[in-house]
């Protein structure tokens, strides 16, 4: 059975970088042997399909190299399988999550999940007295409820398997506050508290839960509507982390030894 990943926020930035690195089959030693199945989530259909197509090309290149050296007498059923599927999904909507899970993920990948990567996030910057109810709902529904919705779906599978892993993209703003970032910081603090609860709940079932806490990352997010409060092209990301630096940390969590259970990797 292939190693199965579900990655949210996969249409750009860190999520895209992680998906492509997994598809190259060089970052996780077991993938060439066991196979890889990825289900990518996003809200931008054009970018999500672009990422999925890139991943399929990377898989084709990686597997053509390995298959050329495979014993031609090996049974077809014994060979590892590789697959990339996608869903356009609003993580804030519990009904949409249920539909995605049952219609897309379970249909494509069966009742198996090895790693859930909760990576999607948004921000609305501004002084507290200037922010609206809509700002609050947008940030907390995406950054907190969205992760909670995914985890609620994944946990029954993990418990049944007695294995699994949740990897969360948090932020240094989940460790300390910052002016004009009330909503973002508050949502990331909440997410850190939820992570601690999930670790305690799921450790008896052999399920690992860990987060990465990066600072600013040089991605298109800074000039997107999900950033909020900035005109396109005005954000200065010089000196920020590159997406691959964050995925390095994620892969440290994913590749940790079976007798380890790392909780946090901070930048």
TIPA-80771 format. One line per field, with one value per residue (C-alpha): residue in three letters; x, y, z; residue number from 1. Coordinates in steps of 0.001 Angstrom, whole numbers, plus 500000, padded with zeros to 6 digits. Last residue first. Layout:
REM residues N
residu = ALA; ...
X = X; ...
Y = Y; ...
Z = Z; ...
num = NUM; ...
***
This chain:
REM residues 267
residu = UNK; UNK; UNK; UNK; UNK; UNK; UNK; UNK; UNK; UNK; UNK; UNK; UNK; UNK; UNK; UNK; UNK; UNK; UNK; UNK; UNK; UNK; UNK; UNK; UNK; UNK; UNK; UNK; UNK; UNK; UNK; UNK; UNK; UNK; UNK; UNK; UNK; UNK; UNK; UNK; UNK; UNK; UNK; UNK; UNK; UNK; UNK; UNK; UNK; UNK; UNK; UNK; UNK; UNK; UNK; UNK; UNK; UNK; UNK; UNK; UNK; UNK; UNK; UNK; UNK; UNK; UNK; UNK; UNK; UNK; UNK; UNK; UNK; UNK; UNK; UNK; UNK; UNK; UNK; UNK; UNK; UNK; UNK; UNK; UNK; UNK; UNK; UNK; UNK; UNK; UNK; UNK; UNK; UNK; UNK; UNK; UNK; UNK; UNK; UNK; UNK; UNK; UNK; UNK; UNK; UNK; UNK; UNK; UNK; UNK; UNK; UNK; UNK; UNK; UNK; UNK; UNK; UNK; UNK; UNK; UNK; UNK; UNK; UNK; UNK; UNK; UNK; UNK; UNK; UNK; UNK; UNK; UNK; UNK; UNK; UNK; UNK; UNK; UNK; UNK; UNK; UNK; UNK; UNK; UNK; UNK; UNK; UNK; UNK; UNK; UNK; UNK; UNK; UNK; UNK; UNK; UNK; UNK; UNK; UNK; UNK; UNK; UNK; UNK; UNK; UNK; UNK; UNK; UNK; UNK; UNK; UNK; UNK; UNK; UNK; UNK; UNK; UNK; UNK; UNK; UNK; UNK; UNK; UNK; UNK; UNK; UNK; UNK; UNK; UNK; UNK; UNK; UNK; UNK; UNK; UNK; UNK; UNK; UNK; UNK; UNK; UNK; UNK; UNK; UNK; UNK; UNK; UNK; UNK; UNK; UNK; UNK; UNK; UNK; UNK; UNK; UNK; UNK; UNK; UNK; UNK; UNK; UNK; UNK; UNK; UNK; UNK; UNK; UNK; UNK; UNK; UNK; UNK; UNK; UNK; UNK; UNK; UNK; UNK; UNK; UNK; UNK; UNK; UNK; UNK; UNK; UNK; UNK; UNK; UNK; UNK; UNK; UNK; UNK; UNK; UNK; UNK; UNK; UNK; UNK; UNK; UNK; UNK; UNK; UNK; UNK; UNK
X = 512674; 510777; 510196; 507504; 506107; 508575; 507364; 510280; 510196; 509205; 512111; 511391; 510843; 507588; 508768; 512105; 510171; 508159; 511366; 512820; 509421; 509976; 513391; 511959; 509404; 512151; 512458; 512328; 515415; 513717; 509950; 508978; 505229; 504028; 503461; 499738; 498265; 498352; 495703; 494797; 497214; 494512; 493849; 497277; 500482; 502056; 500656; 502830; 505573; 508690; 508024; 507833; 508687; 508329; 506731; 506505; 503991; 503734; 501177; 502145; 499555; 500422; 496953; 498023; 499576; 496231; 494512; 497617; 498980; 495540; 495353; 498785; 497789; 494633; 496692; 499008; 496026; 494617; 497927; 497859; 494350; 495183; 498347; 496463; 493588; 495660; 498285; 498301; 500977; 502649; 502104; 504404; 504436; 501697; 503078; 506241; 503931; 501871; 502047; 500652; 501826; 499417; 500702; 499324; 499202; 496819; 495107; 491628; 492771; 494323; 491200; 488983; 491434; 491426; 487939; 488118; 491619; 490350; 487555; 489862; 492370; 489652; 488130; 491423; 493222; 490302; 487358; 489562; 490865; 487673; 485428; 487554; 487841; 484070; 483433; 485468; 488896; 489561; 489477; 492038; 494521; 495001; 496156; 493842; 495577; 495042; 496146; 496327; 499016; 497369; 499470; 497719; 500104; 499442; 495885; 494032; 490340; 490285; 492513; 490448; 486925; 487906; 489479; 486998; 483342; 483636; 486291; 485377; 481705; 482568; 484894; 482211; 479732; 482212; 482747; 485848; 488070; 486652; 487520; 488770; 489893; 492936; 494450; 498046; 498928; 501910; 501733; 504480; 505086; 503883; 500674; 502656; 504545; 508312; 509746; 511062; 513261; 513262; 516161; 514086; 511352; 513564; 514292; 510745; 509522; 511338; 510437; 506790; 506605; 508013; 505537; 502668; 503829; 503964; 500438; 499194; 500803; 499208; 495882; 496037; 497044; 494057; 491591; 492450; 490774; 493216; 493534; 496001; 495481; 498796; 499524; 503101; 504680; 506139; 509652; 510186; 508463; 510413; 513472; 511476; 513019; 514070; 510727; 510458; 506746; 507448; 509447; 506672; 504002; 506160; 506882; 503228; 502158; 504908; 503964; 501156; 498151; 498735; 497029; 495907; 497953; 496584; 499370; 499232; 502229; 501363; 500000
Y = 528887; 526531; 522798; 521573; 518289; 515609; 512077; 509662; 505835; 505467; 507626; 511022; 511224; 513209; 515576; 516249; 516505; 519368; 521126; 520801; 521950; 525223; 525757; 524771; 527571; 530223; 532107; 535886; 538025; 540270; 539788; 543434; 543601; 546307; 544226; 543774; 546311; 545208; 544923; 541276; 538399; 536100; 538577; 537709; 539760; 538162; 534744; 534646; 533113; 534347; 532987; 535149; 533305; 529566; 527541; 523896; 521652; 518085; 515351; 511660; 508871; 505599; 505201; 506153; 509337; 510464; 512277; 513837; 514963; 516235; 518434; 519923; 520603; 522360; 524725; 525483; 526158; 528648; 530529; 530530; 531970; 534668; 535636; 536002; 537905; 540306; 540967; 544786; 544793; 541431; 538557; 535704; 531925; 531393; 534407; 532333; 530423; 527209; 524794; 521563; 517983; 515252; 511675; 508188; 504865; 502658; 501997; 502363; 505303; 506993; 506452; 507901; 510838; 511972; 513445; 515373; 516551; 518092; 520060; 521201; 522527; 524536; 525679; 527162; 528955; 529225; 529920; 531981; 534260; 534754; 535025; 537723; 539753; 539471; 540691; 543742; 545115; 548800; 548815; 545999; 547756; 545998; 542875; 540163; 536828; 533485; 529864; 526469; 523997; 521108; 518152; 514847; 511896; 508150; 507904; 504733; 503972; 504009; 506331; 507631; 507024; 507875; 511178; 512372; 511725; 510844; 513302; 516083; 515854; 515841; 518825; 520723; 520040; 521338; 524585; 526489; 524154; 525488; 522730; 522220; 518609; 516927; 513541; 512358; 508659; 506321; 502542; 500223; 497020; 493745; 493694; 493815; 490668; 491010; 489171; 492359; 492903; 496630; 498700; 500511; 500888; 503109; 505667; 505614; 506032; 509292; 510859; 509826; 511008; 514400; 514702; 513755; 516343; 519050; 518155; 518316; 521724; 523088; 521531; 523377; 526637; 526612; 525353; 528005; 526882; 524166; 520538; 517927; 514190; 512386; 508676; 507425; 504002; 501567; 501082; 504423; 506180; 504612; 506905; 510130; 513197; 511704; 510509; 513614; 513562; 514266; 517326; 518504; 518140; 519928; 522846; 523258; 523264; 525726; 528265; 527509; 525278; 522843; 524764; 521426; 518244; 514705; 512124; 508359; 506003; 503435; 500000
Z = 513521; 515821; 515393; 517753; 519078; 518006; 518717; 518393; 518633; 514972; 513861; 512357; 508601; 508657; 511382; 509691; 506430; 507874; 508896; 505396; 504117; 505928; 504361; 500983; 501210; 501476; 504739; 504620; 504071; 501538; 501742; 501259; 500622; 498227; 495092; 495572; 498036; 501651; 504362; 503803; 503332; 501992; 499167; 497805; 497805; 500863; 499945; 496799; 498991; 500796; 504273; 507391; 510600; 510860; 513675; 512543; 514243; 515504; 516170; 516139; 516255; 517991; 519484; 523020; 521518; 520133; 522986; 524526; 521159; 520186; 523281; 522597; 518986; 520137; 522267; 519339; 517114; 519584; 519680; 515858; 515759; 518287; 516434; 513145; 514718; 516770; 514081; 514086; 516829; 517400; 519801; 520694; 520231; 517644; 515811; 515303; 513000; 512706; 509785; 511198; 510654; 511784; 511729; 511518; 513321; 515256; 511917; 513418; 515511; 512485; 510406; 513150; 513500; 509866; 509645; 512914; 511970; 508745; 510425; 513248; 510710; 508964; 512256; 513415; 510583; 508165; 510473; 512786; 510052; 508038; 511091; 512703; 509496; 508959; 512487; 511562; 512380; 512925; 516718; 516837; 514597; 511292; 509512; 508180; 507763; 506037; 506497; 504790; 505920; 507706; 506523; 507263; 507039; 506796; 505530; 504556; 504144; 500383; 498353; 495455; 496746; 500317; 499216; 496614; 497437; 501132; 502253; 499846; 500843; 504546; 504099; 502174; 504971; 507551; 505667; 506763; 504756; 501492; 499023; 495491; 495544; 494041; 493203; 492774; 492433; 492663; 493074; 494288; 492310; 493772; 491746; 488499; 489473; 489148; 486157; 484586; 487649; 488240; 486882; 484295; 486906; 489082; 486390; 485058; 488632; 489262; 485916; 486145; 489742; 488797; 485925; 488236; 490762; 488094; 486978; 490572; 491052; 487873; 488873; 492184; 490510; 488174; 490779; 493372; 496602; 497619; 498653; 497394; 497808; 497554; 497061; 497170; 496722; 499263; 497884; 496190; 499085; 501950; 501872; 502157; 500486; 497144; 495755; 493510; 494294; 497966; 496981; 494698; 497388; 499963; 497639; 496715; 500350; 501270; 498627; 496190; 495399; 498261; 501065; 502469; 502086; 502441; 502289; 501673; 501762; 499116; 500000
num = 267; 266; 265; 264; 263; 262; 261; 260; 259; 258; 257; 256; 255; 254; 253; 252; 251; 250; 249; 248; 247; 246; 245; 244; 243; 242; 241; 240; 239; 238; 237; 236; 235; 234; 233; 232; 231; 230; 229; 228; 227; 226; 225; 224; 223; 222; 221; 220; 219; 218; 217; 216; 215; 214; 213; 212; 211; 210; 209; 208; 207; 206; 205; 204; 203; 202; 201; 200; 199; 198; 197; 196; 195; 194; 193; 192; 191; 190; 189; 188; 187; 186; 185; 184; 183; 182; 181; 180; 179; 178; 177; 176; 175; 174; 173; 172; 171; 170; 169; 168; 167; 166; 165; 164; 163; 162; 161; 160; 159; 158; 157; 156; 155; 154; 153; 152; 151; 150; 149; 148; 147; 146; 145; 144; 143; 142; 141; 140; 139; 138; 137; 136; 135; 134; 133; 132; 131; 130; 129; 128; 127; 126; 125; 124; 123; 122; 121; 120; 119; 118; 117; 116; 115; 114; 113; 112; 111; 110; 109; 108; 107; 106; 105; 104; 103; 102; 101; 100; 99; 98; 97; 96; 95; 94; 93; 92; 91; 90; 89; 88; 87; 86; 85; 84; 83; 82; 81; 80; 79; 78; 77; 76; 75; 74; 73; 72; 71; 70; 69; 68; 67; 66; 65; 64; 63; 62; 61; 60; 59; 58; 57; 56; 55; 54; 53; 52; 51; 50; 49; 48; 47; 46; 45; 44; 43; 42; 41; 40; 39; 38; 37; 36; 35; 34; 33; 32; 31; 30; 29; 28; 27; 26; 25; 24; 23; 22; 21; 20; 19; 18; 17; 16; 15; 14; 13; 12; 11; 10; 9; 8; 7; 6; 5; 4; 3; 2; 1
***
